[in-house]
Amino acid sequence: METATPLLSVRNLTRRFDAVLAVDDLSFEVAPGEILGLVGPNGAGKTTSLRTIAGILPVQSGEISVAGRDLKSDPMGAKSALAWVPDDPQPDESLTVLEHLEFTAGVYGVRDWSSVASGLLERFDLTAKVDALGSELSRGMRQKLAFAQAWITGPQVLLMDEPLSGLDPLGIRAAKKEIREIAARGAAIVLSSHLLKLIEELADRLLIIDSGRAVFSGTLEEARESDLAERGGSLEEIFLRATGAMDQDDPAGG
């Protein structure tokens, strides 16, 4: 069976902040329709990696290709195929919810944006907030607006950093449904979260990083069959063993 060409390819990504090595020779790929679960302890380099792929931070070393476009040589082309949902979205305080969608649609050249926006406002429970300013939105509503702005672009690659952190249970349920559906339509998704249960539910593959380096890459089933799962098969135990936290918390192994 022929393997699909990756929509996102990261090769030897390295990022320093002065003397601190935040991302260390990181490489991975994400295929169309695939959800990659990116996990790691605090300070592991997850957000730095995502912000670099999104073009928010410059590429210091390594190569990033988004839908076949090199981020360094064709930044506009690469970014046009990509959407980014940060962990704490900060919308423009002076724009309404609808104006945010209009602006995003304009930047990405979305045709018939108004009808697309109407559907997204309903799906993300934003219809009642359509005229609310960014400054008036709660954390959860800011998160829903970030989803709608990402979805309206029809992204080929979608990066999500703790995307459910501000949502209530109904919002979480709706967001998980939308993430599954956009992947089913062919988007390549990188989902970073400390909610390991969420990763187990949604991710097709895992990328566990620690101190900026990949310590495991593969499916959950492959992780459970590896040495990481000799004391159990849960993602929590796999995560703790991969990052060395299992031994720190329980030196005796009991």
N, C-alpha and C positions, 0 to 999 in steps of 0.2 A: 504494500500500500504506500502510495507516494505521500511524503510528509509535506504539509502546507508550509509555504514560505513565511517566516516570522514577520509579523507586523512591527514588532519592537525587537531590536537587537542592540545589546549593550556589550561592548568589548573592552576589557581591561580598564574600566573606569576607576580613576584615582583622583581624590580630592583632598587637599590640605587647607587648613586654616592656620596660617603661620607654622608653628612647629607641630601642630596636631594633625595626625593622619586620620581623617574622618571616613574616607572610603578607600579601600586598599585592593586594587586590581580586581574589581568586581565584573563578572561577565554572566549574562543570562539572556534568554530569548523568550518571547511570548508569541504564540501562534494565533491566527484568527479564531475567535470564539472561545479562547482559553482565558481562565481566571487564574492568575498567579498570586498566591498568598505570600506576602512579604512580612516576615516576623523577625523579631530580635529584641534584646533588652533595650532599655533606655540608653541613648547615646551610641547605639550600634551603627548608625549611619543611614537609617532607613529614609528619614525625611530629607537629608542631604542628597541622597541618591535620587529621590523622586524630584526634588527641586532642580537638580541638574538635568535630568531627563526632560523636564518640562521647559527647560530653557530659562528658568528664573536665575539660576547660578550658571556662570560660564563653565564650559568644559575645559578643565586644566589639562587632563591627560586621559586618553582613551577615545573610543568611537561610539557614537550613538546614532542608530538609524531608525527613523519612524516612517513606516509605510514606504520603505525604500529610499527615503530622503535623508541625507546626512545632516545632522543637526549643526555641525560646524560650517560646512560649505553652503548649505541651503536652509538656514534657520527658519525663514518664513514658510517654506514648503513643509518642513518637518512640523512646525507648530500648527499649521493649518489642519493637520491630520490628527491632532492631539487635543485632549481636554483634561483639565486638572481640577480635582476637588480637594482643597486643603482641609486640614483638621479644624481650623477655626476661621471660616470665611469672614472677610471684612468687606461688605459691599459699600459702594459709594453712598455716603450719608444723605446726599442731596437728590439721588435718583429714586424713583418708585420701583417697585418690583417689576412692573411691566416695562419700564424704561430700561432696566438692566437687561431684560431679555431682548428688547429692541436693539440695544447697543451691541450685545454679543452677536446677535444674528447679523447685524450690519458688518461687523468685523470679519465674520466668517462667510459672508455672502450667501446667507440662507434665503432661499426663495420662499415666498408665501409664508413669511415668518409669523404673521399674526395668527393664522390658523394653527400652526405648529405650537406657538406659545399658549394658545387657549387650551389645547390638549394637555400640555405639560403643567399648566397652572392647576388643572383639575386633578391630574394624576398625583401631583405632589402636594395637594391640599393647600394651594396658595391662592385660590380664587377670591377668598375674602380679604386677602392682603394685597390685591393687585395694585391699589393706589397708595399703599404704605411706603414710606421712605425707608431707605436702608438703615437710618438711625433709629427707626421705630421697631425694628425686627428683633425678636428674641433669638437666642443662640440656635434653637431648633429651626426657626423660620429662616435664619441665615443659611443653615445647612441645606434646607430644602431648596432655597433659591440657588445655591451653588450647584445642586444636582440639576435643576432645570436649565441653568446656563450651560452646563456641560452637555446635557442631552440635546439641546437645541442645535448644537453644532454637528450632530451626527458623527461623532468621533470614530476614527478607526482604532485609535489607542486611547485608553482612559486610565488615568492615574488617580488613585484615591488614597488619601492619608487619613486614617481614623474617621471615615466618613459618617459613622453612625453615632459618634460620641455625644451629639447634642439632641438626639431624637428621642421621642417617647416611644413606648412599645408599638403603637399603631404605625408611627413613622418608620420605625425599624423594619417592621413587617413589610410595609410598602416599598421601602428602599431595597430590601433584599430581592423582592420580586422584580423590581426594575433592573437591578444589576444582572440577575439571571437572564432577563429578556434581552438586554442590550448585548450581552455575550452571545446569546443564541442568534442574534442578527449578524454576528461576525466580528464584533469589536474584540480587541485584545486588551485585557484588563490587568492592571497591577493593583492589588488591594492590600494595603498595609494596615494592620490592626493588632492591638494587644488582646483583643477579644478572640481567643483561640477557638472558641465554639463557633464564632462566625466564620473563621478560616476553614474549619472542618466542614461547615455547611456548604460553603460556596466555592472553595478553591479546588481547581483541578490538579495543581502542583504547588509545592512549597519551595520557598527560598528562605532559609534561615541564615541570618547574618549576625556576626558578633565582631566588635571592634573593626567594623568596616569590611570584613572578609566573609565570603560565603562559607558556611560550615556544613550546610546540607542543601542539596537541590534534587528534587524528585517528587514523586507522588507520595501521598500519605501511606499508601500500601507499601511502597518501597521503603519508606522510613520505618514502618513497623516490622519489616523483614530484615532491617539492618541491625547493627550492634547498638543503635540508639534506643531500641525497644526491648532490650533483653530483660528489663525489669517491669515492663508493661507496654501496652500499646496505645495509650492515650497521647494526644498531641501535646498535652502539658508535659508529660514525662519525656517525650521526644525532644521538646524544646529545651527543657532543663538540662538534659544530658548533652545536647548539641552545643549549648552555650557554657557548659561547665558548671552550671548553677546547682545541679543535683549533688555533686560532690561537696560544694561549699555549704549547702544547707544540711547535708547528711553525710559527714565524713565516714561514718561507720557503715553506710549503705543499708541501714535498717529502716 
